Amino acid sequence: MVVQTARFAVTGLICAALSLAGTLSAAAAELRIGLAADVTSLDPHFLNVAPNNNAAWQIFDALVHVDANARLAPGLALSWRAIDPTTWEFKLRKGVKFHDGSDFTAEDVMFSLERPATLAASPGPFTGFVKPIAAKKIIDPWTIQLKTAAPYAMLLHDLNSIFIVSKKAAAGAATEDFNSGKAAVGTGPYKLVRFARGERIELARNDAYWGGPRRAAWDKVTLRILPADSARIAALLAGDLDAIENIPTADLTRLKTNANFRLEQKVSWRTMLLHLDQYRDHPPGLGDKSGKQLAKNPFKDARVRLAMSKAINRRAIVERVMEGHAIAAGNLVSPPVFGHVDALNAEAYDPETAKRLLAEAGFPDGFALTLHAPNDRYVNDEQVAQAVAQMLARVGIQTKVETMPASVYFAKARAGEFAFALLGWGSFSGDLALRALLATANADKGYGAWNWGRYSNPKVDALLEQGFATLNETKREALARAAATLALKDVPLILLHHQLASWAMKKDIAYSPRTDEYTFARDFRPN
Amino acid sequence: MQREQTPLQRIVADFAESRLALAGLALFTLILLAALFAPLISPQNPYDLAQLDVLDSRLPPGSRSGDGLTFWLGSDDQGRDILSGIFYGLRISLWVGVASTFCAMIIGLAMGLCAAYFGGRTDGVIMRLVDIQLSFPAILIALILLALLGQGIGKTIFALITVQWAYYARSARSTALVERRKEYIEAAMCLALPPARIVFRHLLPNCLPPLLVIATVQVAAAVALEATLSYLGIGVPITEPSLGLLIKNGFDYMLSGKYWISFFPGIALVLTIVSINLVADQLRDVLNPRLQK
């Protein structure tokens, strides 16, 4: 009996060892990742959307990178300094080779900085990132100088968004040449093998990668596009994929308890918030409970905005709707991000004070509004919107929820069709978030592009401008914090929560997750 | 000596011959009553957001909510009582199914009769329209319409009318063509009665039985189509879920073991469709003169 058990144990061990060895060697050869969103183009300067940028990051590099906490790190530029308030000097990394074997030099940087402006047909251009550069100069093949018209601290962040392509391969190349692979020659950790739009991207390791061979652990990487959550999870469970991104909260618990898989999470830079129309006298969807027009726009009264914020039980949303995979937000940016103010806490749930504030503002019986939300863009967007509606209903604000696909939603939101709308926003820094979400809308300056509620506070704008002109990072962060504190005191929008981004992978693979939600093949390693 | 039966009595007697059909009818009556009296028998108004609490979300069947309400069939991801959700959902599903079928039948019947009676160019235009309509899958047309119109119960009904009227037009036309050549129509025409009177008083009643059979089957089809559209997230609004939307809301949780959110509304949908189909099948047999003993 004992002998038999022992024999079983030994056989079992051998089998386990064999199978482990088998999976390890197979895994080291190829990594198959399931991505949640379609990659529409591999031209890194064509359309500025996260799924495309994510794919581009596998193949290309930028001068300035950001690390897992969204803080700046050296990329193709080894170091940089401001020689005067408007001139930056970048020392480039020497000995870097493009995938075709040619050398990376300052010429390629010049070309890449100029290319976005030549793509006139771009539906989501990168031109905003190069616009501040007034002049550029090559000092030697590995040194360049960039001049801005005014002191501009965000140059480094902007350069993080401009991918460096090979001048030799991409000169005169159209977007189709990148998709076919002809022009998609970068310096990144992986080379493009094949791009099948809507289906998969096949990559092979760049052995000459400057990040060192350890950085890219896999000979081959296949990025498969699986937008349906259930299909992506099923493919991981069935062993067709080694790792997936963007796990629906409903499946997180199940994956966590499954010993065959590992789950990695990190607080995302994405903050969920609700914009409130503060510029029109009669915003669409607002009225009293019988549907009649209100005498004034309640959102213009800070007490009403505060009351609505206090009516929302963020803990309930985090624990029940997000199943614990989020943190309540008191800031525009999540804790690891530049400019986060630790002193700003999430508004506490206090329905009684909310009712009192509504009564003081002249709405003792509340009013009626429509909350708009996308239903396929953010984690549990539809559920979050409904939970908010429940909570507002309980303090007397009758709330209707209308949801629609993101493709329709954002067009309507920009056209001003919503008075109360859900938005998720990710930023490298607190001042960038303020610039997009709460600065007085000014298209020429690029301020307030996503300020749907048209909140406007000249003091906030002044602090932001001062911050962007401050090249000292410590001083700039202090200014960003001051601007955020000042703006959020007015409750110009209602903060909900910061998402946690999640990845799931086979047990024998490790991953270091990123705050910016990108899924980088080079960050997966055999464990 | 056998007593003379009125046609209605004969239909009732023939219908009652099938136990299965009777069971279907009983079940359908129950479902109909549940839908009609939903506000009275539901423990909760699932469409009143103020009555829902997200803290009660995804509780298994038999749990109690924070307010002391018992969720006999569990609660969904918003803390909505599934039982109440089913009663109210049935209301929407049946209302959409019956209303769209009725309107589609009226429109289809009118078009079909006109095509058959007037013939020629009228017939050609109407029937080519029907052909075009039938060459597209119903779900595709409904999807496009709702994508253009947006969500809403009224809009869903409109989309379902659009995809269904062609069936009635086609059947009404073929039945009417046969009837039109019969002597009683010729007699009516010899009396120089106005066309409207001939079409509506003479032709129409004799074309109705096959259309009624199609209509009963189509109610079930419309209920299923509405559920499909809502499942795809483009039918009814998210805060007023029909059965299809309830199933969709629970689908994400199926694999994590929280079966009840989708399961019970799914059962309710299946029972509704099966009961309607049982009744429709028997009705078809009863109204078909070829199967007459």
Interface residues (C-beta under 8 A of the other chain):
Chain A: D229 S230 I233 P248 A250 D251 T253 R254 N313 A316 I317 R320 V321 N375 E382 Q383 A385 Q386 A387 A389 Q390 M391 A393 R394 T399 K400 V401 E402 T403 M404
Chain B: D48 L49 A50 L52 D53 V54 L55 S57 R58 D77 Q78 G79 G150 Q151 G233 P237 I238 T239 F251 D252 Y253 L255 S256 G257 K258
